[in-house]
Amino acid sequence: MSSKKYNDMKDDPNVVYLKHIGEFEEADLDEISKKLSTADFELDVYNGGGKVTASLEDFSFISFLALNSPIMIEFLKGVGTNAGWDVMKQVIILARSKVLGKKYHKLTSTTREEKEITFGLKIKLDKNSKFDFELKGNLSDEVIGESLDKALDFLKAQMKTTEYKHPPYLRYSTEEKRWITVDVLEEIRKKHKKQNL
């Protein structure tokens, strides 16, 4: 298990990346690493040490797992075995369970606010195609498992793009049983409008 910054993450074919702010203990990381190794994946960890720098905090993850292109292309082509995808889902659900209910302190120049740690899955298909899947704490493990299978379906339907776009932020609709893209700028506008009333 190595440790490097997210931006340093290479497209190693078997590496799963975990970024956190200290809420995962060594035993948690060992458990996740051992689970991944059963499908020949490796864990790469970056501990941000409690530093939260997100400017769009409602639409970014404090902690996340990231899957890079080689892994995802194998899964999307069906080259990766079902057993490999099953292990990946178990790891995502396990990592999410370690974060549930945990808090962090958001500091500004004048305030100190306790907030819940957000968790998600970042997926990179190529240099221009990246996606952020929100894994909310109020969904059951069964629904999360279902949503991850639907994430594969969603990704298979995406067209390759030649230009970089900011990664879409996606939320799972349990009613529609599909991932829905959130219009982040519109949501931020609504939030500011509400605050200024």
N, C-alpha and C positions, 0 to 999 in steps of 0.2 A: 504494500500500500504506500504510494508516494504522495507528495503534497506539492501542488503548484497553483498558481493563480488561474482563474477561469480563462483569461485571455491567452494564457500560455498553452491551453489544452490543444494538443495535436490530434489529428485524425487517426489515432491509433485504432486498429480494427477491433480491439477487445476491451477498450477502456470506458468505464462508466464514471462520470465525474459528479462529485457531491460538494456543494458549497454550503457552509453553515456558519453560524455565529457563536458556536460553543455549546449548543444544546445537545449535541451528540457526544456521549462519553466514549472512551476507548473501547469498552465492551460492546457498545452499539455498533461502532465501526467495524469491529472484528466480526460481529454477527452478520452484518451486511456483506462484508468482504468474503466470508466463508460461503454464504448463500450464492453470491455471484460466481465464485470459483467452481461451483458445481456445473456451470454451463460454460466454463472457460473464459469468464469475464474477469477483469481486474477493476479494483476501486481506486480512484484518484481523488484525494480530499483536499479542499482548501478551507481552512478555518479563518473566517474574517474577524474573529476575536471580539465580537460584539459591536464592530463598527458598522453602522447602517448609513449608507450614503445615497439611498434611493430618493430621487426627486419626485417620481410619480409613484409614491408608495402604495396607492390603491391598486396599481396595475403592474407591480413588480413583486418578485418573490424575495423574501428575506433569506430563505433556504430553498435549495432546489437540487434535483438530479438533472444531469444533462447527458443526452445520448447524441453522439456525433454521427456524421454521414456514413462511415463504413458499416456500423452496427445497424442503422436504420435501413440502409439500402438492402442489406441481407434480409431483414425482416419483411420489407415491403415486396421484395422479389419472391418471397417465400423460400429463399435459400436457407435462411436461419430456421432451425427446427422449431416446431411447436413447443417442444420442451424448453428451448432457449427463451422463447417469448413468455412462457409460463413462469420461468425463473425471474425474468425481468419484471413481470407484473408483481410477483411476490415481493421482490426487493423494493419496488416503488411503494407498495402498500405498507411494508415494514418500515421504511424510512419515514413515510407520512405519519405512521402511528407513533413514532418517537418524538414528533414535533407537536402533535395534537395537544392543545391546551397550554402550551408553553408561551411565555411572554418575553418581550424585550422592552427596553426603555429607549424611546425616541427622544433625543435631546435637541433642543434648539437653543438659541442664545438666552432665552428667557424661561423656557419651560422644560419639564421632564415628564413625559407621558408614557404610561404603560400600555403596550399594544400587543395583540396576539401575533405570533410568528406566522407568516404566510408561507405556504409550501406549494411548489409546482414542478412541472416537468418541462425542460427546455429541449427541443429537438432541432437538430441541424440536418437538413437534407443536402444542401450544398452551400457555397459561400454566400449566395443571395437569398436562400430559402430557410428561414428559421421560424419556429413556432413556440409560443408559451402557453402551456396547458395548466390552468388553475386546478388544484386538487384541494377543494375546500374541506375543512374539518367536519362539517355537518353532514357529510355523505357517508354511507356505510361502506365497509370494505367491499361488499358485493357490488355495490353501484360503482365504486372506483374501478374494480376489475372490469366491469361492463364498459365503463367509459374509456378505459385504455384500449380495449378491442375496437371501440368506435373511433379512437384516435388513429389507429392504423388505417381504417377505412377512409377517414377524413384525409390523411396524408396521401393515400394512393390517388385520390381525386385531384390533388393539387397540380397545377401546371408549373413547369419550370419557368423561372423568370431570369432575364438577362441583367436586370438592374436590382441593386440592393433595396430592400424595403424594410422598415422597422418591423420586427417580428409581431405578427398579430397576436393579440391576447384573447384566449379562448376560455369560455366557461361551458360546463356541461349542463344541458337541460334534461332533467330527469323526466319531465313531461313529454318532451319531443324525442328523447333518447338520441340526442345528437349534440355535437359541439357547435357553439354559436360564437362568432367573432364579435368582440366588444368594440364599439367605436370609442376608443380611449379619449380622443380629443373632445368628442361630444359629451362624454361622461364627466370630464374635467370641467367643461363649460357649465354643465348643470350644477356641479358641486359648488363652483365659484358663485354662480347666480344665487344659489340657495344661501350661501354664507353671507352674501351681501344684501339680503332682504332685511 
